[in-house]
Structure formats: C-alpha cells, structure tokens
Amino acid sequence: MHETTGTRPAVEDGRSELPGPRPGRPSEAAAGTAAGPTDEPAGGRAGGRRRRTEPCAASSAAAAALRAGVPLQGGVPPQGNQPLQAGVPFQGGVLNPDGLHDLRHRPVPTVLRYPAEDLVAVTGLPGSGKSTLMSRCARAPLVDSQLVRERYEERLPLLPYALYRPLVRLDHYRGLRRALAGGGPLVVHDCGTLPWVRHWLARTAARQGRRLHLILLDATADQAVDGQLARGRTVSAHAFARHRRAAARLHAELSATEGPARDCASTVLLDRSGASRIRTVEFV
C-alpha cells in the first residue's frame, strides 16, 4: 500500500477573514489538482518521473458524452446547492466537526480538526477533487485508490485500465485493511458508489474505540467533468451516471435526516470554492 503522510504544520492563525484564491490564478480545487492538472508525478505524489497530459479529441468526445449523461433512474433528486443547516460555528479558522456542517456558500475554516485516532473518508463525484484535497491537506497517512492505480499504470502502461481494475481494487482494499489494523488516524478515498465500504470502516473503527467522519465534496456534474479533463483521465458515461445516482442518494439522506451521514460521527459538505480554502485536515 502506498501511504502519503503530510508533514506541514497545522494552520491556526486565528484570522476571522479566511484567505481565498490568489488574484489572477484559478483556485486549486477548480484546477483539479494542487500541483497543476497537467504536471503531476506518476505513481503518487512522493516522487517519480513526471507525466504530462494534454487535451485531445478523444478527451473532448468523452467529456461530451459525460455532459450528455445517462438519464438518472428511480426519481432520485440531484445534488442540492442550498444549505441544509448552519452547523456549529468555528473560531480562529478551526472547525472540530461533530454532526452535520453544510459549508457550501458560507465562510469556511482553514483547518478541520479531528480526534487523534479517528478516520476521515473523503467522497464526491469523480473529478470533484478528492485526491487533491487529501494530498494537499491531510496530516495523516492516506489510503487512496488513485495512488494504487497510478502504480499499476507505471507497471502496465500498454494495457487498458479495465483489464487490471480488479487487481487495483484488491490491492487497495488489502492496503486499507492493513492500515485499519495498524491503528492511528487515517484519511481514506471513498469512491461513493459502495456504501458498504463506509459501513465497514465505521464498524471496524467502532470496535477499536474510534469514529468515522465524512467530507463530501459537492461538485456539479460539469465541474466534475472539468476536473476529470484537467487530470487527463475520464470515466465512462455509464460509470459517471452511477456515481451521480450514488451522490444523489447521499444528498437525499442528508436532507431527510439533517444530520451526519449514516455510520458517521460528522459530515462536512464543501463546494469547490470552499474546498480550495481548506489548508489542513489534522488529528489531535
């Protein structure tokens, strides 16, 4: 398992006005990656040769298919953009999540602070910025399926991902199981289409005397497609529709209960702008 541990100190400057994107530059979340969408080390963020991705006709065609989408079924509501509830105010730029915190279109803290031994899962549509937020902000080991996929891409550059996807998933869940058994804080990439994963994480954490928390990145379908193009990799229209349905169900659950997601001690909702203002996800 490839783990990435943040080493930068936590930010707690006490400022009441939170920093926004630098003038003249797109925010990190809107760009799709903290280091730049077209210049990222392959095989993880820790090193390795750099890989460039360029827009192409195939990417444009894939984006058009994604934007056209597959009709949502079952009458599930789309992701909402209106606040669910105010949540607990934060002070000094630091929020200790507990319950539901809907921070969309609202002031956002620079630091999310969790108990020292707890787990945090980051979920959202493909291209919403999950891996970017994790690698940029987490001050704990990461378990990110994208890092596993990148390792396999380095080893098997000529094979399509569909052929070795089962190996990536097996490797990812084996690594996640080892990380859970090792104890300590953990930040986990949650694809969102497999609710049993969060249930498993929550039950395992509870047996260890820990809790699971959720960060939900609420990107629109167009924003998510833009993020996929920026990283140089898109999902199929069918898979994207499946992710959208799963996200819609999660939003409907949050709207109905006005509390955190099932099995989670807290849920923080962030839009793309808010995610770019988070500087640290720490455990103390």
C-alpha positions in Angstrom: 0.0 0.0 0.0 1.3 3.4 -0.9 0.8 5.8 2.1 1.5 9.5 2.0 1.9 11.4 5.2 1.6 15.1 5.4 4.4 16.9 7.1 3.5 20.6 7.0 2.4 22.1 10.4 -1.2 22.7 11.1 -2.6 26.2 10.3 -4.3 28.0 13.2 -3.7 31.7 12.7 -6.9 33.0 14.4 -7.8 35.1 11.4 -11.5 35.8 11.1 -11.3 36.5 7.4 -10.3 33.4 5.5 -7.9 33.5 2.5 -9.4 33.0 -0.9 -7.7 32.1 -4.2 -4.8 34.3 -5.2 -5.7 37.0 -7.7 -5.1 36.1 -11.3 -4.8 32.4 -10.6 -7.5 29.8 -10.5 -8.2 28.1 -7.2 -6.5 24.7 -6.6 -9.8 22.9 -6.5 -11.1 24.5 -9.7 -7.9 23.5 -11.4 -8.4 19.9 -10.4 -5.1 19.4 -8.6 -2.9 21.2 -6.1 0.3 20.8 -8.2 -1.3 21.6 -11.5 -3.5 19.3 -13.6 -1.0 18.7 -16.4 2.2 18.3 -14.4 2.0 15.6 -11.8 4.4 12.9 -10.7 3.2 9.5 -11.8 2.9 6.7 -9.2 2.0 9.0 -6.4 2.9 12.4 -5.1 6.1 11.4 -3.3 8.3 11.3 -6.5 8.9 9.5 -9.7 9.1 10.8 -13.3 6.6 13.5 -14.2 3.8 12.8 -16.6 2.2 15.4 -18.9 -1.3 15.2 -20.1 -2.7 17.2 -23.0 -6.3 17.7 -24.2 -7.2 15.7 -27.2 -10.1 14.9 -29.4 -10.8 11.7 -27.5 -10.9 13.6 -24.2 -13.3 16.1 -25.8 -15.6 13.4 -27.1 -15.5 11.7 -23.7 -16.4 14.9 -22.0 -19.3 15.5 -24.4 -20.6 12.0 -23.6 -20.3 12.6 -19.8 -22.1 16.0 -20.0 -24.9 14.4 -22.0 -25.0 11.8 -19.3 -27.1 8.7 -18.8 -30.6 9.6 -17.5 -30.9 9.2 -13.8 -33.3 6.5 -12.8 -35.5 6.0 -9.8 -36.5 9.6 -9.4 -33.6 10.4 -7.0 -33.1 14.1 -6.5 -29.9 15.8 -7.9 -27.2 17.2 -5.6 -28.5 20.3 -3.9 -26.8 23.7 -3.8 -28.8 25.1 -0.9 -27.6 24.9 2.7 -29.1 22.1 4.8 -28.3 23.7 8.2 -25.9 26.2 9.7 -23.9 23.7 11.7 -21.7 24.6 14.7 -19.7 27.9 14.3 -16.0 27.7 14.2 -13.4 30.0 15.8 -9.9 31.1 14.9 -10.2 29.4 11.5 -10.5 25.9 13.1 -13.6 23.6 13.0 -13.9 20.5 15.1 -16.6 18.6 13.1 -19.4 17.0 15.0 -22.8 16.3 13.4 -23.6 17.9 10.0 -21.8 21.0 8.8 -23.0 22.4 5.5 -20.3 24.9 4.5 -21.5 25.5 0.9 -21.8 29.2 0.1 -20.6 30.0 3.6 -17.4 31.0 5.3 -15.0 28.1 5.5 -12.4 27.3 8.2 -8.8 26.8 7.2 -8.4 23.8 9.5 -10.6 20.7 10.0 -9.5 19.2 13.3 -10.5 15.6 14.3 -9.7 13.4 17.3 -6.3 11.8 17.2 -7.3 8.2 16.5 -10.3 8.8 14.2 -10.8 8.1 10.5 -11.9 10.5 7.8 -13.4 9.4 4.4 -13.4 11.9 1.5 -16.2 11.3 -1.0 -17.6 13.0 -4.1 -18.0 12.6 -7.9 -15.0 11.6 -10.0 -13.1 14.8 -10.7 -14.5 16.7 -7.7 -11.0 17.0 -6.2 -10.9 14.2 -3.5 -7.3 13.2 -4.2 -6.2 16.8 -4.5 -7.7 17.7 -1.1 -6.3 14.6 0.6 -2.7 15.1 -0.7 -2.7 18.8 -0.1 -4.3 19.0 3.3 -4.1 15.6 5.2 -1.7 15.4 8.2 -2.2 11.6 8.5 -1.5 8.6 6.3 -3.6 8.4 3.1 -5.3 5.4 1.6 -6.1 6.5 -1.9 -7.1 4.0 -4.7 -5.8 6.5 -7.2 -2.3 6.1 -5.9 -2.6 2.3 -6.4 -4.0 2.8 -9.9 -1.0 5.1 -10.8 1.4 2.4 -9.7 -0.2 -0.1 -11.9 -0.2 2.3 -14.8 3.5 2.6 -14.4 4.0 -1.1 -14.5 1.4 -1.8 -17.3 1.5 1.3 -19.5 0.2 -0.5 -22.6 -2.8 -2.2 -21.0 -6.3 -0.5 -20.7 -7.3 0.1 -17.1 -10.4 -2.2 -17.4 -8.1 -5.2 -17.7 -6.3 -4.7 -14.4 -9.1 -2.8 -12.5 -9.8 -5.9 -10.3 -6.1 -6.0 -9.2 -6.2 -2.3 -8.3 -9.2 -2.8 -6.2 -7.9 -5.9 -4.5 -4.6 -4.1 -3.7 -6.4 -1.1 -2.5 -8.7 -2.9 -0.1 -5.8 -5.1 1.2 -3.9 -1.9 2.0 -6.9 -0.3 3.6 -7.4 -3.4 5.8 -3.7 -3.3 6.9 -3.9 0.4 7.6 -7.1 0.0 9.7 -5.4 -2.8 11.7 -2.4 -0.6 12.4 -4.5 2.0 14.3 -3.9 5.7 14.3 -5.5 8.5 12.2 -6.3 7.7 8.6 -7.7 9.6 5.6 -9.4 7.4 3.1 -10.6 7.9 -0.5 -14.2 6.9 -0.8 -15.5 6.3 -4.3 -19.1 6.8 -3.1 -20.7 4.0 -5.1 -20.1 1.3 -2.5 -21.9 2.3 0.8 -20.8 -1.0 2.4 -17.2 0.4 2.5 -18.2 3.2 4.8 -20.2 0.8 6.9 -17.2 -1.5 7.2 -14.9 1.4 8.0 -17.3 2.6 10.7 -17.8 -0.8 12.3 -14.1 -1.5 12.3 -13.3 1.9 13.8 -16.0 1.4 16.5 -14.5 -1.9 17.6 -11.2 -0.1 18.0 -12.8 2.8 20.0 -12.6 5.2 17.1 -15.1 7.0 14.9 -15.6 7.6 11.2 -16.1 11.1 9.8 -17.1 12.1 6.2 -16.0 15.0 4.0 -18.4 15.4 1.0 -17.2 17.5 -2.0 -20.3 18.8 -3.7 -19.3 19.5 -7.3 -21.8 19.8 -10.1 -21.6 17.3 -13.0 -20.0 19.9 -15.2 -17.4 20.8 -12.6 -16.6 17.1 -12.1 -16.2 16.6 -15.9 -13.8 19.6 -16.0 -11.8 18.0 -13.1 -11.6 14.8 -15.0 -10.3 16.5 -18.1 -7.8 18.5 -16.0 -6.3 15.3 -14.6 -6.2 13.7 -18.0 -8.5 10.8 -17.2 -12.2 10.4 -17.6 -14.7 7.8 -16.5 -17.3 6.2 -18.8 -20.7 7.8 -19.1 -22.3 4.8 -17.6 -19.9 4.8 -14.6 -20.4 8.6 -14.2 -24.2 8.2 -14.1 -23.8 5.5 -11.4 -21.6 7.9 -9.3 -24.2 10.6 -9.8 -27.0 8.4 -8.6 -25.0 7.4 -5.5 -24.2 11.0 -4.8 -27.9 12.0 -5.2 -28.9 9.3 -2.7 -26.4 10.5 -0.1 -27.6 14.1 -0.5 -31.2 12.9 -0.2 -30.3 11.1 3.0 -28.6 14.2 4.5 -31.6 16.4 3.5 -34.0 13.9 5.1 -32.2 13.5 8.4 -30.5 16.9 8.8 -27.7 15.0 10.5 -24.4 13.4 9.5 -24.4 10.5 7.0 -25.2 7.1 8.3 -22.4 5.4 10.3 -20.5 8.8 10.5 -19.9 11.0 13.6 -19.7 14.1 11.4 -20.3 15.1 7.8 -18.7 18.3 6.3 -20.2 19.5 2.9 -17.9 21.6 0.8 -18.3 23.1 -2.6 -15.4 23.6 -4.9 -14.6 27.1 -3.7 -14.8 26.0 -0.1 -12.6 23.0 -0.6 -9.9 25.3 -2.1 -9.8 27.3 1.2 -9.2 24.3 3.4 -5.5 24.2 4.3 -5.2 21.4 6.9 -7.0 18.3 7.9 -5.4 17.4 11.2 -5.8 14.9 14.0 -5.0 16.0 17.6 
